Amino acid sequence: MGTEQWLADTRVSYDTVAESYAAQVRDFLDDAPYERAALALFADLTRAAGGGPVADVGCGPGHITAHLHRHGVEAFGVDLSPAMIDVARRDHPGLRFAVGSMTGLGLADASVAGLVAWYSVIHVPDDDIGTVFAQFRRVLRPGGPLLLAFHVGEGSRLKTTGYGGHPMRVHVHRRQPARVTAWLAEAGFTVEAALTVGPSEGTPAGVLFARHHP
């Protein structure tokens, strides 16, 4: 599948499910102590690196952006889906959100102090993951932290319905932490810590802390 095709499928799918997805994830962190701890640590690492704007790439309805903001982080959100951005702006009117693609971020080089991709690379095919990680490195300041969350496992599946039974067409990719770590190294990142959470239900989660070293 070409880049433009999976981007279009992802955009249309999340435009379709934006409201129901937002309702489902709104309280996700209430029952996710390890994920909360990871985000709190990321906030601390960002401040320790000098602070500044933090990009939540693939922000969806903005729940992670808002959580980071409550931790004192100057977070803003970027998402491929215009409908998701509309929901994020409605639910978090004091924060900044913009439509954009992680394959070509509309951000200046070295312009963000930290970057979060919270389950947002799960739809990126193997052929394009290098492009995405190169974009992350380009916009991140040297020394800035990167936080990734993703589904742990092997293989991919085509998701055709979800979040209230609405139609979708997205491939969901599961990856092993070692493979993601290798891709990050190729893009110029050093992984400093890795955590696997669960599974209490469904698929285990992988959480990686990496840093852009000059």
N, C-alpha and C positions, 0 to 999 in steps of 0.2 A: 504494500500500500504506500502511495506517495505521501509526501509531507502535507500537501494541501488537502488531500482527501481526509486524513485522520484529524487534521485541525478542523475542517468543516464539520465532520461527524461529531467531534467533541463539542464544538460551539453550539450546534443545533440541539444536541442531546441535553446539554446543561441549560440552554435557554428554555427547553421544554419542562425540565424538572426543577427550575430554580426555586419556586415557592415551597414545594414539598421537601426538597433537599434542605433548604434553610430551616424548616421546622424540625427536621430529623436531627440535624447536627447542633442545633442551638444550645442544648444542654450537655453535649458530648463530654466536655471536660469535667463536669461534676462528678462523674464516675470513672475518671481516668487519672489516677494519682501519678503514675509514672510519666505520662505525657505532660501533665501540669509541671512536674519537676523538671522535665527536659526544657520546656519553654521558659521556666524561671531561670534555669542555668544559662540558657541562650541569652536572656536579657542581661544577666550579670556579665557574661563574656563580652557582649556588645558594649556595655558601659566601660568595662575594663580596657577595651581596645580604643577608647576615646569617645564613644557615643556618636550620635548622628542619625540620619534617616535609615530606616530598615524596610526593605521590600519584602512583602508577603506575596510571593509569586504563585499564582493559581489560588487566589484568596477565597474564591467562591463567595458566600454571603458575608464574609468579613468577620466571622467569629474568632478566628485566630488573631487577625489584625487587632481587633478590639481587646482581646485578652492581653496581648503584648503591650498595648497602650496602657492598660491598667497596671502593668508592671513598670511603667515609666519609660517605655520605649517609644521613640518617634516613628511609629510604624505607619505604613501606607500599603494599600493593596492593589494588585494588578491581576486581572483575570481575562481569559479569552471570551467569556460569555457576557454579552451586554446585559442580558436579563439578570445574571448574577450580580453584576455591578450595580444595577438598579436596586436590587434587594439590599445590597451592602450599604449603599448610600442612604436608603430609607431607614434601615435599622440602626445605622451608626452615623448619624448626620454630622458629627463633629470630626470625622476622619476623612482622609483623602483616598479615593479609589479611581482607577482608570482602566479602560479596556486595553488589553495588550496581549501579545503572544510571547511565551518564553523562548520561542525559536528566534526571536528578533526583538529583544526588549528595547523599548523607546526610552532608554535611560543613558545618561552620559557615562563614559568610562570612569571607573573608580568613584562613583557618585554615591554609593550606599555603604553604610558602616556595617551592615549585617544583612543576611538574606535567609528567608525561610521558604522552603517548598514542602508544604504539609500535605502529603499524599497527592501532590499535584503532578508528579512525574509518572504516575502509575499508568497513564494512557500514552506515554511517549514510547514509540517503537525503538528497538535496539539501534536501528540505523540512524536515528535522530538524537539519541541521548547525548552523544558527544557534542553536537551543536548546542544543545540546551546547557550543558555544563560549561561550555566555553563562554556562552552568554553570561552565566552566573559569575564566572571569574572576571569577565570584562568589566562588569558594573560594580563589582565588590572591591572595596579598598584593600590594598595589601595589609595583611594582618587581620582582616575582618572575618568573623565567623559565619559559617554556613550550617544550617540545620535542615536535614532531610528526614522525612518520614515516608515510609513506603510499605507495601505488602511483601512479606517474606514468603518465598516458595519457589516453585519452578513452573515455567510455562505461562500461557496466556489463555484467556477465555473471552468470548464475545458476549457483552452484556447488552441484551435487547429490551429489557424492561427494568424499571427501578424507581424507587422513591415515590411510592403511591401508585405504582402500576403504569406509569407513563412510559411511552416508547423511548428507547435509547438505542444508539449504535456506537458503542465504544469498546475497544479492546482493553482489558484490564491485565496488566503485566505483573507477575510476581517475580521477585529477584532475590538472590542470596546476597547478604551483606558484603561478602568478599568480592562479588562481581561488581557491585556498585562502588565499592572502595577502589577497585582497579580503574573503573571509568573515571572516577574523580581524580585519581593520580595522573591519568593521561591528560586531564584538563588543567592540571597545575594546582590541585588541592592536596593537602595532607589530612587524612582522617585521624582525629585525635581520640575519639571515643565512639563506641558502638553499643547499642542496647537493643535487645529483642524483648518485646512485651507480649505476653499471652502465649497461646490464645485462650482467653476466657470464653470467647465466642468467635467462631469464624476463623479468619486468617491471622497468623501472628503479625505483629508490626515490627518493622525495623526502624530504628532511629539512629542517625549518624551525625556526629559533630565533626565538621571539617573546617579548615582554615586556608585562606588564600595567602600563600607565602610568595613573596616576590622572587 
